[in-house]
């Protein structure tokens, strides 16, 4: 009979992780399903989680260390850990710490602690360390940080208390657990508004569906502020008690009329007025801010900055059902864990995690050794053609992963096999609970956890205190030793059935004491002024371009970043999305003699990629959309600077613009 182990889904759909039951028989995973006893997901498990049964014994999985002396497909040979790690250690010693980089991704954090181990390793050895926020939606967080409204409400609070829910670029495919909560809120009577650049899956659960031109979200938010303030629908008492800069903001938005915004956004002026009035008049209005399609643009951070002013002027902060809802990487009030890197010394000249600076450093050959821990650089980085040219010249590229990807196939010199989520003990934390992820099976082949790999490598380089904890569980105990967890331990988690409630608040900013220089909500941001940025939210129109189609990217339910070689290593996900598909409006398709299901070529001055056309009116004329993460996609996107170095130093939000305009042509043209 199989043994059942309770764990969590390895996909990083933060903050709404799903509980999972794994059936094990003969040291093999024979079934996975949603855990009905999980207090957060209650049995729900999306297709991504269900597909993970295909990970542990997948025939495409990397199971032994590999090295090669020339970057050709037939040059790989399997070797021992000793030879592989010594090759890496020799390369780091030869290059020096100042020319060695650790780049970690979400694939290194499936069991919670991978990112902590990689940062500790980099600090102890004095290496550069790139924050993964630069390839996600860190700029959105940066905009919120300037206002001070960084905390989020829980999904459950939205479900039970919101009477107006605005999905602003937030597609429920990116946060699967949001969908059932949204359905329940709507049944309770909540009005749901979906705003996006295309008709997403979220539109099916919305009462009001608004399609906006890419890069114009700031204009919509400013026009809403114009209506709310101009019609005196703001909460004057709340504004006086808890904000700074209201008069300046009112003056700033005085000219941002709905008619002006209609020209920018493509949304009718009366729709903008109705949305503003509905938002201001709601008892509990919550905005869920999206990610890729909104913030992977040249002016993206301004959108989060402007949107974050809406709950401040209307008093929709600090109380149930209002404020800002769950988003990727958002944290609820009181949430936190100890950091294993605390007490380690950060190198004084560490390379800033700002993508345009990193691309420049790569092109100037200032990186000789690159350790890729669960990340696919060519898939993640904007203007990937520039990154590829730099990798071509780089002396040593090391990858730690479960499957090959295009960066590994083209440029890696050493490939180290990592354990899957069921082959080591780890954890995940939602907004409500801390969960233990128990090891369910033995590691496959010669795969090792990242902590052991980094410890071995550190010792070869003369650092002996990478892992001062006697066991992996003791390291987890150190992470859990925090007020938010009640200072729990692995043993206590096991005794409690694998999870404990966190000492967090379902309501964001419940005390209305904000982490800003003024301690208030900063409608006029002193931080922005200090960083040389506009201290009030401003709208920067998208820049004109000679290429006619605006290219945007986003998420689907069948993928997450470039996990598992873009999902193609897992049969379930590969069947669902076997190739990159570009959504294109019938008007644009007809002009280019493109038919549904036909092969096409996307191109601009930076690069090109091939895809298959999906001709649909779910994307408006002039806009094309594709799921993010596909190989070749980021050869099209811009690596231009968005924020100055000083801003990236203060907040890990140094992603590039990712702006892209393209032309689409048939492959047979």
ABEGO torsion letter per residue (X at the ends): XBBBBBBBBABBAOABBBBBBBBBBGGBBABBBBBAABAAAGGBBBAAAAAAAAAAABAABBABBBBBABBBAAABBBBBAAAAAAAAAAAAAAAEAAABBBBBBAAAAAAGAAAAAAAAAAAAAGBBBBBAAAABAAAAAAAAAAAGBABBBBAAAAAAABABBBBBGBBAAABAAAAAAAAAAAAAGBBBBBBBABBBAAAAABABBBBBBBGAAAAAAAAAAAAAAAAGABBAAAAAAABBGAAAAAAAAAABBAAAAAAAAGBBAAAAAAAAAAAAABABBBBBBBBAAAABBAAAAAAAAAAAAAAAAAGBBGBBGBEBBBBBGBBBBGBEBBBAABGBBBBAABBBBBAAAAAAAAAAGABABBBBBGBBAAAABBGAAAAAAAAAABABBBBBBABBBAAAAAABABBBBBBBAAABBBBBBBAABBBBBBBABBBBEABBBAAAAAAAAAAAAGBAAABABABAAAAAAAAABBAAAGGBBAAAAAAAGGBBBBBBBABBGAAGBBBBAAGBBBABBAAAAAAGBBABBBBBBBBBBABABBBBBBBBAABBEABGGGGAABAAAAAABABBBBBBBAAAAAAAGBBBGBBBBBBBAABBBBBBBBBBAABBBGBBBBBBGBBGAAAABBABBABBAAAAAABBAABBAGBBBBBBBBAAX
